[in-house]
Amino acid sequence: MAYSTQVFAVFGLGPTELIVILIILLVLFGGSKLPSLAKGLGQSVKEFKKAQQEAENEPVKTTPAAPAVPAATPAKEIESAKTQGTH
């Protein structure tokens, strides 16, 4: 009996909660759509795991450092502008 409670303890939910959730899904979507919903969910999980593994195996790409941007107006230009403006 201990094994069955471990199997049903998905996401911390007990067997009663899982049964209630399944009944609600059955009422909302109907019996004919549940297999297609489960298939779509399974494919989504499979694609997510595949993408996650590819991302983990992909080498880390580093971008080159941006060149330093010079100051808009260096101090020498400010001084020369001051002296030229007074002439």
N, C-alpha and C positions, 0 to 999 in steps of 0.2 A: 504494500500500500504506500510505502514511503516513496517508491519510485514514481508512482503516478502523480503525487503532489509536486515532485521536482519537475516533471514534464510540463505540468500546467502552470508552473510559476514563471510564466513569461512576463517580463517587465514588471514583476512584483504583483501580478494579478493572480488570484486564486481561480479554481475551476468554476465557482459560481459566477464570478465577474465575467469570465470568458464566455460562459453560456449566455448570460444576459446580453453581452455585446453581440454575439452571433445572432440571437433572436432579433435584436433591434436592426441589424444589417439585413436580415431576411425580410423583415417587415418593410424597411425602407426601399430596398432595391429589388426584391422579389427573387425567387429561386432561379430564374433563368439568367439573370445578370450576374449573380454571385461568382460563377466560375470564370467569367471574363474579367471581372474586377480582380479576382485573386491572381489570374494569369498576368494581368497588367502590373499589379503590385510586385509580383515575383520578378518580372522582367526589369522593372525599375530598380529594384534592389540589386539585381545582377549587374546592371549597367553601372550603378553607383559604385559597387565594389570593384568593378573592372577599372573604372576611371580613377578610383582611389589608389589602386595598385600601380597604375601607369604613372600617376603623379609621384608616388613614392620612389619609383625606379628611375624617373627622369632626373638627369643631372641638374644641379642648381645652376641657373644661368645668372651671371652677374653682369650688370650694366657698367660700362665705363664711367668713371667719374666725370662730371661736367667740368669744363674748363672754368677757371676762376674769371669772374667778370670784373674788369677794372672799374674803379670808381668813376662816376659820371663826370666829375670835374676835379682833376687833381689839384693839389695845393698850389703848384707852380702856375697853373693856368689862372687860378683865382688871383694870385698876386699880380700877374701880368695884366689881368683885366682891370685891377684896381689902379695900377700905375698908368695904363693907357686911357682910362676914363678921366683922370685928372689932368691930362695934357691938353 
